[in-house]
């Protein structure tokens, strides 16, 4: 299985964003956080993917056709798709 990287698009004072970060941090799962309030280009990029709310989580294997992405705190997806990132760290 290819190593996965996680990118978390968030904004300040977003409770689902904070909860997603806590979930990842508690399990020592590495991720990169992007604050969309500080980056109009990143906000535009996630909107172009059809997302209208944060957090947006993108789990990537390096191939855009197989990247997994969703918005909101979705624990079932976090449990299913983030387990293999530890090997990439």
Buried (B, 14 or more C-beta within 10 A) or exposed (E): EEEBBBBBBBBEEBEBBBBBBEBBEEEEBBBEBBBBEEEEEBBEBBEEEEBEEBBBBBBBBEEEEEBBBBBBBBEEBBEEBBEBBEEEE
